[in-house]
Amino acid sequence: MSQGYNFLSLPRMQRHALVKAFFLLGLIRLGLWLLPFQQLYQLLVRWSEPIAKPDYPPSADAKPVRWAVWAVEMSCLYMLGHPKCLARALTVFFLVRRRGMQPDLKIGVMKQGDHGIVAHAWIEINGQTVIGALPDLDSYIPLPSLEGAKL
């Protein structure tokens, strides 16, 4: 009961951002399960064409970026199965592109132990990590950028 009350006590714009992020995160998770990554990425790029030119500097501290990250992180708290870094990063990617910014989707790998590797995804805007920051993020070797790639 208190969670519903807390949601209703949020300002209208935050409630809207939270609902949008929750459903978008769910759709992206489903897309990651059903579609090849290249196809999903192309759809997200196509559908996230900016709706308007931003009237603010495109920085990692811009209000739309902070709201998108907050909404995605809050959505993760209430979603079944903890959403992985790639779904979170793609959701923020979509939301901030719609606001006219140019986020960089980064996917990196790091050697773990003797025989394994781990992968991680994060979003950067103007070189600043906005979602997916880890203490050892510098240890990940970024894969080539998808920007401009023929997928």
N, C-alpha and C positions, 0 to 999 in steps of 0.2 A: 504494500500500500504506500509506503513512504517513497519508493522509487517512482511510482506514478505521480505522486504529489511533487516530488523534486523535478520531474520532467515538466509538469504543468507550470511550475513556478519559474521556469527559465523564460527569458525574453523570447518573443515570437521568432526573431531571426535566428537565435540559437536553436530553438526547437526545430525550425525548418532545416537548418544545417545538419542537425543530428539525424533527423529522419532521412534526409537525402543521402548522407554518408552511410547510414545503416543499410539501406536498400542497395545502394551502389556497391558497397563492399560485398554484400551477399551475391549480387549479380557477377561481380568480378571473380569471386571465389568459384562460382558455378562455371563461369567461362574458362577459368584455369583448368578445371576438371574436364570440361567437354571439348575445348578447342585447342588446336596447336597454339603455342605461345605467339608465334608470328602473326597469326590471324587475329587473335585477341588484341594484340598490340596495335595492329593496323586499324581495327575497329575503334579502339579507344582514341587513337590519334584523330581519326576522321570525325568521330562524334564529339570530340572535345574542342572543336574549333571555337575560338573566343566568341562570346556573345556580345562583347563590347570592348572598346579600348579602355584599358585601366586608367583611372584618374589619380593614380598613386605610383610612386617609384616601384619597379619590380624587384623587391628585396625579400629576403627570407623573413623579415620582421613585419611585412605588410599584413594588415588585418585579415584579408581573405586567406592568407597562408596559415596564420595562427588559428583561425576558425576551422579551416579544413583539417589541420592536424588534430586539433582538439576533438572535432566531431568523429574522426576516424578512430582515435584512441578510445574515446568514450564508447563508440559502437562496439569495439572489440571486447569491452567488458561484459556486454550483454548478448554476445553472439555465441552460439553453440560451437564448440571446437575452437580453440584459440586461432584466430586468423594469422597466417604466416606473413613474414616480412614482404613478400612479393605482392600479395593481395593488398596489403596496407599501402605500399609504395605506389602501386598502380591506381588506387583509389585517390590518393592525394594528387598524383600526377594528373588525373582527369579533372579533379575539382579546381586545381589552380590554373590549369590550361584554359578552362572555361572562363576564368576571370582575366584572361589576357596575358598570363605570365608564361615563361619558358622554363619549366622545370627540367632537370636532367635526371633521367632514370639511370641509376647506377646498379650494376649487378657485379659482385665480386666473389672471388673464391680464395680460400686460404687452406693450406695444408694442415691437417689435424692428425697428430700421431704419426705412425709409420706408414699407414696405407690408405688414409682417407683424406677427403677434402670436405669442406663445408662451404656453402654458398650463402650470400646475404644480399638483400636488395635495399636500397635507400634512395632518397630524393635529395638533390641539391638544387639550390637556386643561387646563382652568382657565387658558386663555390662554397656556400654554407649548407650544411646538412640540416634539413628541416624535419625529416622523419627517418628513423632507422639508425640513429646514432648509436654506436657501441664503443666501449672503452678501447677495444682493439681494432677499430675500423681501419686504421692505417695498415694493419696487417693483411687486409684483403687486397687482392690484385684485381683491379677492375677489368671486366671483359670489354671488348671494343664497343663503342657507343652505337646505339641503334639509330641515332639521328642521321637521316639521309640514306640509311641502308635500304636496299631493295629487299623487302621481306616477302 
